[in-house]
Amino acid sequence: MSNIIYLDNAATTRISSTVREVMEPYLDNLYGNASSLYSLGRESARAIHKARMDIAEALNCDPCEIYFTSGGSESNNWAVKSAAALAAKSGKKHIISSEFEHHAVLHVLQALEKQGFEVTYLPVYENGIVRVSDLEKAFRPDTGFCTLMHVNNEIGTIQPVSDIGALCKAHGILFHSDAVQALGSVKFDISVLNADLLSLSGHKIHAPKGIGALCVNNKIRLPPYIVGGAQESGLRAGTENVAGIVGFAKAVQEAVSGTEAKNSKLLPLKEKLCKEIMKLEKVHLNGDPEQRVVTNLNFSFEGIEGESLLLMLDMAGICCSSGSACTSGSLDPSHVLLALGLPHEIAHGSLRISMSQYTTEAEIDKLLEVLPGIINKLRIMSPLWERIKNQCSIQKK
Ligand SMILES: Cc1ncc(COP(=O)(O)O)c(C=O)c1O
């Protein structure tokens, strides 16, 4: 697999060697249960404590505001279910969110709707960005909670989270943000994000899969999510994933301290990709061209089936994605691209290219070398291409 060109870092990332190194002792001889009283157990408890301190320092929050979870999906489930329950206690059953949240938020909201909550889904417009003015208009006397993602996982657009959080605060409304795709790609400081609850995931930042965190403002008392033992202050029971936690802390430190250097390195690669791909016929960049993370580009190619494009890139040794990994395998077009107003057939022909600190210019050049030929081949095979070619442009809904 060493010749693989991996350009699907929004789906998951490789574990960095430094993360692997700090984890290794906890996968080997330091295997004690952190709840045990003997020294082997105390060593695990000490490692978890240090990890919590290190993360708090990197993110600029209090160590007691960090709760380890199994990743972004669990953090989102915990945050949305608990915040809705807290708001409902004071009779507030209206929630504000957006049309293009991750399914780990959207599916929870849909379940809450069945339980009598009302949800307003803010539009994200053609550029894939929520408008603060829309949020202001959506507030009602019974609004108790707002959940909006920081960076969209499919198109990479950055949402005005600080302003949204400030507005929620001014209205006395709890605010959660899914920041899974933001950490390591945008400057990250919890104290300026104005979020009461924030979801993070390790495997997007070169830590292993199965570890993440929910950061909870210490003024908020969340109900327990998993009951059992006293781990995570009794709110999330279960023997801790010590190696994962230690690796996650290292990855968070590296993600925060390395954001600027990574973005400076990747900016020319992103610009090259964009310039060359936009030279192709009937291609569109999805999401705002400026207000987006450097690591993510998402294009739609008219007259192309996304799945076929991915398979042909795979045959050339290149891993990309056509939407979020969670929805690939389904024939439904991405809900994110539909929220931008793209028609179904164009949303189907999308390609997400997501880079990491390990991405090289040679890899980008290889993609640029093979992509035009693949697009051409697929279009020649498409019965629709002749007609599409002669149409003026894509008709947004
Ligand atoms: C924005 C966003 N939120 C949540 C998740 C889920 O995270 P995890 O895979 O750690 O459960 C992902 C993963 O794709 C994501 O991109």
The ligand as an ORCA input file, in Angstrom:
! r2SCAN-3c Opt
* xyz 0 1
  C     -17.965     17.042     10.960
  C     -17.925     15.646     11.513
  N     -18.595     15.374     12.643
  C     -18.603     14.155     13.185
  C     -17.906     13.114     12.606
  C     -17.919     11.760     13.255
  O     -16.679     11.549     13.910
  P     -16.214     10.069     14.308
  O     -15.848      9.382     13.043
  O     -15.041     10.309     15.223
  O     -17.350      9.434     15.013
  C     -17.195     13.333     11.423
  C     -16.524     12.219     10.724
  O     -16.611     12.073      9.525
  C     -17.200     14.639     10.862
  O     -16.531     14.902      9.746
*
